[in-house]
Amino acid sequence: MSQGKERPRIPRESQQGKQRERSRRGGGWPFVLAKAMLVPFLLFFSLIAGLMIGYGVFGNKPVSEVFDLGTYKHMYDLLFADT
């Protein structure tokens, strides 16, 4: 056994109060819905930011072309062209 001080015992009534407090802290369906919507929003934002950085900074092209549909049609034609 350890030679250190023993932890003071917490009465059962205060332990039950803490458990009730923790269960209420979980939120409810609005909080869960907000968390569930946050993840796809952050993924979409990361995709757009990555496209802009990759195309504009590394590709030395105008960033506005990221939002042009013709850019992606051209890439598709390059990838799947019949040779």
N, C-alpha and C positions, 0 to 999 in steps of 0.2 A: 504494500500500500504506500501511497505517497505520504510524505511527511508534512506537506503543506497544509494550509488552513482549509477547513471544510467549508463548502458553500452553504450559506444560510438557507434554510428550508422556506419555501414560499407556501403560505397557506393555500389550501385547495380552492377557497372562494375566489382569491385573486387570480389563480390560474384559469379558472373557468371564465372570469371576466375578460382575460386577455384573449382566450379562444373566441369568445363572442365578438370582441373588438376586431380581431383578424378576419373573421368571416364577413363582417360588414364592410371591411375595407376593400373587398374584391370588386365593388362597383355594382354593376347590374348589366342589363342588356345594352344600354347606351354606351357604356364604357367598353364592353366587349366588341360592339359594332365599330366603335371608333378605332380600336386597335386592329381589327380585321381590315378596315379600309386604309389604314396607315401603311401597311406593308405593300399592297399593290401600288399605291401612290408613290412610295419611295422607289420601288423597282422601276416604274415608268419614268420618274424623274432621273434616275441613274442612267437609264437607257438613252434618253434624250441628251443628257449632259455628255455621255460617252461618245455618242454620235457626233456631237458638235466639236468636242475636243479632238477626236480622231480625224474627222474630215477637215476641220479648219486649221488645227495646229500641226498635226503630223502630215496631213495631205497637202498643206499649203493651198487650199482652195477657199473660196468664200463660204463662210459658215451658213449663209442663207440658203445655199444649195442643198443643205441637209433636209430642208422642208419641201423641196421640189420633187414631185412624183417622177419627173423625167429622169432624175438621177438614178432612181431605183429600177426603172425600166431599162436604162442603159446597162446597169450592172447585171440585171437578169439576162439581157441579150448576150452579154459577154460570157456569162457562165454557161448558158445553155445553148449556145450557137452550134449549128450543124457545121462540121468541118469537112 
